[in-house]
Amino acid sequence: MVVSVTLSFYVARQFVFSVIAMIASLSGIVCLFDFIDLLRRVATKPNVSTNVVTEIAFLHIPHFTIEIIPFGILLGGIVCFWRLTRSSELIVARAAGISAWQFLAGPLACAMLIGGLSTTILSPISSAFYRRAEVLDQEYLRTDGGPLSFSSGSLWLRQADTAFDPHGVALLNARGVELDKRGILRVRDISVFRLDSSNTLIVRIEAPTGYLGQHSWVFQNAQTVKPYEVLSQAKTIDFPTDLTVQRVQQSFSSPEALSFWALPSFITLLNHSGFSSIRHRIHFQSLLALPMLAGTMALVAAGFSMRSTRRGGVARMIGSGVAAGFLLFTVSKVAEQFGNSGALPAVLAAWAPTVAGLCLALSLLLHLEDG
């Protein structure tokens, strides 16, 4: 038992060093291509400094690192297990009666730990950096001004409204929306429909202009009307809300701009406000599945690289492992697109590729160890 624990720690140490080196190498390559792409985009904007491009590329590093972690674990694990098999260390251990499940416990735990740390610690850092990169990209490199900058845009919102009914809702439609230079969200041609729990109209608010203030919508020259009654006199109405300008902007931005810890509450807010939360739910489930995906990649790497060199076909097995990893990546992206379209539930779109990869890895290891 002591021998297997010592061997497991040894294999785990070799595995971690190989995986970290592979993640760093792959991240460096991807960031280099990202930097080149940013330079191409800035080539037509002579007023933009190269320092801005460098800062944006630097802020993208944590995001790309999280994306690369499963492949870093796969490729790093293949290199590690192949090297240990080529030096006959794993072959001697198995000949001595130590099961592959015993010395793989350490690498599996380390892979899942890397995935867990990426979800809980690296994700908040990545989201903060990515949000700042989006701001710089929007300010210096894009010309569309963002989803809230055009005056012809429209906005639909839904939020809780407990003034008349504990389970009531309010529907807000603004036929014009604009984010001014001071960061205030201004709306015009506003209609607010206040409904009870059975979706019966209680009162309607009509206002030509308004803006989003602190914890409330401020409707100027607003008039209210109840069913079968005439419009009231124009006045300013403060309508309570949980929305802020930042939250409205985040609802239009990428889910990667929100940390793992902020996603659940923001998804709830999106659902209450009438925004689509599909992308955010899929991203949250993907972060939840990352530790399991990391462990799956470690097992896939072991299953494809622990074949004895005397039996031949090692290069073919390693190539099959790399191909299986990229196939798993393709399946995950296809499932994500199906999830974004609503064809698959968010949980299934995020977890199905991981579970499929785990089944593949377990079947390979069972065949290798017991077959």
Buried (B, 14 or more C-beta within 10 A) or exposed (E): EEEBEEBBEBBBBBBBEBBBBBBBBBBEEBBEEBBEEBEEBBEEEEEBEEEBBEBBBEBBBBBBBBBBBBBBBBBBBBBBBBBBBBEEBBBEBBEEEBEBEBBBBBBBBBBBBBBBBBBBEBBBBBBBBBBBBBBBBBEBBEEEEBBBEEEEBEBEBBBBBEEEBEEBBBBBBBEBBBBEEEEEBBBBBBEBBBBBEEEEEBBBBBBBBBBBBEEEBBBBBBBBBEEEEEEBEBEEBEBEBEBBBEBBBBBEBBBBBBBBEBBEEBBEBBBBBBBEBBBBBBBBBBBBBBBBBBBBBBBBBBBBBBBBEEEEEBEEBBEBBBEBBEBBBEBBEEBBEBBBEEEBBBBBBBBBBBBBBBEBBBEBBEEBBEE
